[in-house]
Amino acid sequence: MKTDIIYIDNQGNGFDNVIKDFHKFATYMELDSKESLRLQLCAEEMLSMVRSIAGDMKGAFWIESNGQCCEMHLSTKTVMDQEKRYLLISASSSRRNEAATTFLGKLRDSFERAMLADVSHTDEVPLDVIRDINYHPESNSEWDGYERSVLRNVADDIKVFIRGSNVELIVMKKLKS
């Protein structure tokens, strides 16, 4: 079974449709409430993680199942840099780019990594200025990895495929039979 493809963006458009479609999927697959909630948590954290890491993005989300395993797919395009690439790949179970498994895939991946831009954070407030402001606690506005942590604990497998600016994230969860 494959659900409809739902188009999403970083503004949250389509996220409600993902949850509605997910409930239809859970009903069709006759999932119990515990299993349904775990899968819904995976879907929500997956959407949130990609939204946090990729920034400005437009993508597609769908669910596939063969009755024994549920795969949640999220495919998007983003302006890739070294930091985004690292964060996306660090979310995968294997900690590697699944698109780089063949010789040519590894070669293409090496060229893409070499050509990636380094991120510059020139608009940040210098650390010494932050320390001089007594009423402002030091806080890290960087992504904290919460979604990645939840996904790793709930999902059975997470795969990340990166080809240029195209990213596909697949979260797999075995279903109870």
C-alpha positions as CSV (number, residue, x, y, z in Angstrom):
1,M,0.0,0.0,0.0
2,K,1.2,3.5,-0.8
3,T,-0.5,6.7,0.4
4,D,-1.1,9.8,-1.6
5,I,1.9,12.1,-2.0
6,I,1.5,15.2,0.2
7,Y,3.5,18.3,-0.7
8,I,5.0,20.1,2.3
9,D,7.2,23.2,2.9
10,N,9.1,24.8,5.7
11,Q,6.2,27.0,6.6
12,G,4.3,24.0,7.8
13,N,2.0,23.8,4.8
14,G,0.9,20.2,4.3
15,F,1.8,19.0,7.7
16,D,-1.9,18.8,8.8
17,N,-2.6,16.8,5.6
18,V,0.3,14.4,6.5
19,I,-1.3,13.7,9.9
20,K,-4.8,13.2,8.3
21,D,-3.4,10.8,5.7
22,F,-1.5,9.0,8.4
23,H,-4.7,8.4,10.4
24,K,-6.3,7.0,7.2
25,F,-3.2,4.7,6.8
26,A,-3.4,3.5,10.4
27,T,-7.1,2.7,10.1
28,Y,-6.6,0.9,6.8
29,M,-3.7,-1.1,8.2
30,E,-5.7,-1.8,11.4
31,L,-2.9,-0.6,13.7
32,D,-3.5,-0.6,17.5
33,S,-3.4,2.7,19.2
34,K,0.2,2.2,20.6
35,E,1.6,1.3,17.3
36,S,-0.3,4.1,15.6
37,L,1.1,6.7,18.0
38,R,4.7,5.5,17.6
39,L,4.4,5.8,13.8
40,Q,2.7,9.2,14.1
41,L,5.6,10.3,16.4
42,C,8.1,9.2,13.8
43,A,6.3,11.1,11.1
44,E,6.0,14.3,13.1
45,E,9.7,14.2,14.2
46,M,10.8,13.4,10.7
47,L,9.0,16.5,9.4
48,S,10.2,18.6,12.2
49,M,13.8,17.5,11.8
50,V,14.0,18.1,8.0
51,R,12.3,21.5,8.5
52,S,14.9,22.4,11.2
53,I,17.9,21.3,9.2
54,A,17.0,22.1,5.6
55,G,15.6,25.6,6.3
56,D,13.8,26.8,3.1
57,M,12.5,23.7,1.4
58,K,9.6,22.2,-0.5
59,G,9.2,18.5,-0.5
60,A,6.9,15.5,-0.7
61,F,5.8,13.0,2.0
62,W,4.3,9.6,1.6
63,I,4.0,6.3,3.4
64,E,4.5,2.8,1.9
65,S,3.8,-0.5,3.6
66,N,4.0,-4.2,2.6
67,G,2.1,-5.3,5.7
68,Q,5.2,-6.1,7.8
69,C,7.1,-2.9,7.6
70,C,6.1,0.8,7.3
71,E,8.3,3.2,5.4
72,M,7.8,6.9,5.7
73,H,9.4,8.8,2.8
74,L,10.3,12.5,2.7
75,S,11.9,13.8,-0.5
76,T,13.0,17.4,-0.8
77,K,15.4,19.8,-2.5
78,T,17.6,22.1,-0.4
79,V,20.6,24.3,-0.8
80,M,23.2,22.0,0.5
81,D,26.2,23.0,2.5
82,Q,28.7,21.1,4.7
83,E,26.8,21.6,7.9
84,K,23.4,20.5,6.5
85,R,24.9,17.5,4.9
86,Y,26.6,16.5,8.2
87,L,23.3,17.0,10.2
88,L,21.3,15.0,7.7
89,I,23.7,12.1,7.5
90,S,24.1,12.0,11.3
91,A,20.4,11.3,11.5
92,S,20.7,8.1,9.6
93,S,21.2,4.8,11.4
94,S,24.3,3.9,9.5
95,R,25.7,7.5,9.6
96,R,26.4,7.4,5.9
97,N,24.9,8.6,2.6
98,E,22.9,5.6,1.3
99,A,23.2,7.1,-2.2
100,A,26.9,6.4,-2.2
101,T,27.0,2.6,-2.2
102,T,28.3,1.8,-5.7
103,F,31.7,2.9,-7.1
104,L,30.2,5.7,-9.2
105,G,28.0,6.7,-6.3
106,K,31.0,7.0,-4.0
107,L,32.9,9.0,-6.7
108,R,29.9,11.4,-7.2
109,D,29.6,11.7,-3.4
110,S,33.3,12.6,-3.1
111,F,33.0,15.3,-5.7
112,E,29.8,16.7,-4.2
113,R,31.4,16.9,-0.7
114,A,34.5,18.6,-2.1
115,M,32.3,21.2,-3.8
116,L,30.1,22.0,-0.8
117,A,30.2,25.5,0.6
118,D,31.4,26.0,4.2
119,V,28.9,27.8,6.4
120,S,29.8,31.2,7.6
121,H,27.9,32.6,10.6
122,T,28.8,36.3,10.1
123,D,25.5,37.6,11.5
124,E,26.1,36.1,14.9
125,V,26.7,38.3,17.9
126,P,30.3,37.9,19.2
127,L,30.6,35.7,22.3
128,D,32.3,38.5,24.3
129,V,29.3,40.8,23.6
130,I,26.9,38.2,24.8
131,R,28.9,37.7,28.0
132,D,28.8,41.5,28.7
133,I,25.0,41.5,28.6
134,N,24.1,40.4,32.2
135,Y,20.4,40.0,31.7
136,H,20.8,37.8,28.6
137,P,21.5,34.1,29.3
138,E,23.9,32.4,26.9
139,S,21.8,30.2,24.7
140,N,22.7,28.1,21.7
141,S,20.3,28.9,18.8
142,E,21.7,25.9,16.8
143,W,19.6,22.9,16.2
144,D,19.7,20.7,19.3
145,G,19.1,17.3,17.6
146,Y,16.0,16.5,19.7
147,E,14.1,15.2,16.7
148,R,17.0,13.0,15.6
149,S,17.3,11.5,19.0
150,V,13.6,10.7,19.2
151,L,13.6,9.2,15.7
152,R,16.6,7.0,16.5
153,N,14.8,5.7,19.6
154,V,11.5,5.0,18.0
155,A,12.3,4.0,14.4
156,D,13.9,0.6,13.4
157,D,16.0,2.1,10.6
158,I,16.6,5.6,9.2
159,K,18.2,6.0,5.8
160,V,19.4,9.3,4.2
161,F,20.0,9.6,0.4
162,I,21.8,12.7,-0.7
163,R,22.4,13.4,-4.4
164,G,23.4,17.0,-5.0
165,S,20.6,19.2,-3.6
166,N,18.1,16.3,-3.5
167,V,17.5,14.6,-0.2
168,E,15.4,11.6,0.6
169,L,14.8,10.5,4.2
170,I,13.3,7.1,4.8
171,V,12.2,6.1,8.3
172,M,11.3,2.4,8.7
173,K,9.3,0.8,11.4
174,K,8.3,-2.9,11.6
175,L,4.6,-3.5,12.1
176,K,3.2,-6.1,14.5
177,S,1.5,-8.9,12.6
